[in-house]
């Protein structure tokens, strides 16, 4: 099955990782990786309630990584594997301008 994660940072910049041949992280490891990056990158909850949904965490980490880490191929592949594993979706598209995820 085809698997990929793409992040649209702006109209002219898209980061895409084809996960063909790369395993998704196991869900517990993926959640832990996203939690660690959320804290390391000093992300803020997107909701006023302070509740952080898994999709919100993916968006927040991607937004925090927009200026630097997204262009780091190794970090981007880890992010894609974690996103794929945590959300359990083969194709994930992240739009940072709209702050939306589609599957």
N, C-alpha and C positions, 0 to 999 in steps of 0.2 A: 504494500500500500504506500502510495506517495505521501510524504510527510515534509512539511516546510513551515517555517515561521518567517514572517516579513514584518518589518517596522517601517512605516512611512513617517519620516521625521518632518518633512515639508514637501511642497509640490515637486521639488527637484531632487530629493534625496530619499532613497529607499534602501534599506538593508535587508537582504534576503538570505536565509540559510536553508539549503536543501539538506534535509536530514536523511536522505537515502543512504543506507548502510550504517547510520549512526543510531544507536538505541536511545530512546527517550530515557531520562532519569526515572528510576522508580518513584512513585508518587510521594512517599515520605521524604526521600532524599531531595526531590524537586522542591517540595514545600520548604524544607529546611534551607536549601540554597537561596530561594527567593526571600525567606525571612532574613537570612544573614545579609543579603545585598540590600534589602529594604532598610535595615539598621545602618549598615556601613555607609550607604549613600545618603543617609539622613533624610529619608523620604517622609512625607507627611500623609496622614490619612486623607482620602479624597472626600469622605463624607463628614458632615458636621457632627454626626453622632460619634465619630471616632472609630466606628466599626470598619474593619478592613476586610473586604471580600477578596477572595483569591484573584479574581480578574482585576480588581482595583490595585492589588499588590503588583501584578504584572505590569499594568499601566504606569504605576508610580515609579517602578524600577526602570522601565524603558525611558520614561521622561527624564529621570535623573541621569541616565546614561547617555542621553541624546548628544551631548557635547563632549565627546571623547571616547567613552567606552564602546559605543556602537561601532566605531571604526576599528576596534581591536578584535581581530578575527577570532582569537581564542576565547575572549570573554563573550563575544556574540554567539559563538557556538554553544557555550555553556548555558547562556541565557535561553537560547532556542531549545536546547534539550530539556532544561528545567520547565520552560513554558509548556512544551509539548507534554511532558510527564505530569505536571501539576494539573493542567486543564483537560488532559486525556482527549485531545482533539488532534487529528492528523494535520490539519491545515489551520494555522492561526494567523490572522492579519491584524496588526496593531496600527491604528491611525492616531498619531500623537496630536495632530491639529484638532481632531474631533474628540480626542480622548475616548476612543471606542475600540472595542475588539470585535472582530467578526470571525466566524468559523466556516 
